[in-house]
Amino acid sequence: MTATGRRVPGRTLPGGDPAAFVAERLSAAPTRHRAVATVHAPADHVRAHTRHLATRIRPLGESTCLVDASDDSLTRIAQTLAGLPVDYTLDADADVLKHLRATAHRILHAAG
């Protein structure tokens, strides 16, 4: 590389927070498997109990929210859903449901 002496003008980062900008972009990326939970708790309650889902939680009302657990990994979807602190209903692709059922059977079998 050879320096040209020219400078590129700085640009303002959208939102002003680099970490939030990257997190928002990553959460908007397309995924292979779709899994969206309607959680029976306020969005703030779910956010307080989950570390990595902040940009994937959308309030529906005072006592419910949507959590987009979609991912390229079926295992990560199962981990995300298992980590939700309250009850929820799930709208997911057939392959996600099949994986969750198999995982639940293994856990129940191991638990005796």
N, C-alpha and C positions, 0 to 999 in steps of 0.2 A: 504494500500500500504506500501511496505517496500523498502527503498532505498537500492540499490545494490552497489552503489559507482561507477558503470560503467557510462561513458558518451557516448552519441551518437554524432558522429562528425556532425558538422553543414554542411548544404548543400547549394549550391548556388541556389537562386530562379531564374527560367527562366525569362529572361527579366529584372531582377533587380528591378521591381516595383510591390510590392504585390497587390496593388489595381488594376493595369492594368491586372495582371495575373488572379485575381478572375473575373474581368469583362469579360475578353476574354473567360474564361471557362464557365461562365454563358450564354454568348451569343451563345456559340456553343452547348448548351444543346438542346436535341430534344424538340419539341413543338407539341401540339395537332393540332393547326390550322396554315396553311401556308398563308402568305401574303407578297409579295415582290413588292415594288413600284420602278418603274423607274422614278427618279425625274429629272426634267428639270432644274437643277442647279448644280454648282460645289459641290463636296463633302465637301470642306472646308466651303462653305456658309451654307450648311445644318447642319454641325457639330456646327457651331457658333450659330445656332438658336434652337438646340435641346440639352437638358441636358443629357439624358440617352441613346442615340443611338450611341455613338462614335464607339463602336466595331461592330456595325451592318451597317455601311455605307461603301460602296465600290465604289471607282471612276470607271466610265466607260470611261470617256474621260474628256476633259476640261470643258464641259458644262452639263454633266449628271452623275448621280451616281445611284447605287442601294441601297435601304434601306430595310433591312429585318425586317419587323414588325411582324413576326410570333410570336405567343404566345399561352399559354394555355387558355387565357381569350379573348373572342371576344370583350368585352368592352375595354380592354387595346389596342387591335388592332385598334379599332375605335378611341380611344383617340390619339394614336400615329400618325395615318394617318391624323387626324384633325389638329394636331399640326405641320405638315410639312408646311414650309413657302412659298412653290411654288407649281405649278401644277405638276402632276405626272400621270402615267398610272399604273394600278394595275394588277398583276397576283396573284390570290388568289383562295383558295378552295371555293366550292359552299356554304358551311355554313357560311363562312366569308362574301361573297357577299350578301347573304340573310340577315345577321345581319346588314351589312352596309346600305342596302336599307331600312330596317325597321327603323333604327336609323335616317336616313336622312328624312324619311317621318314624323317621330315624331317631329323632329326639324323644318321642314318646316311648319307643322301644328301649332306648338307652336308659330312660328314667324308670323303667319297670312298671 
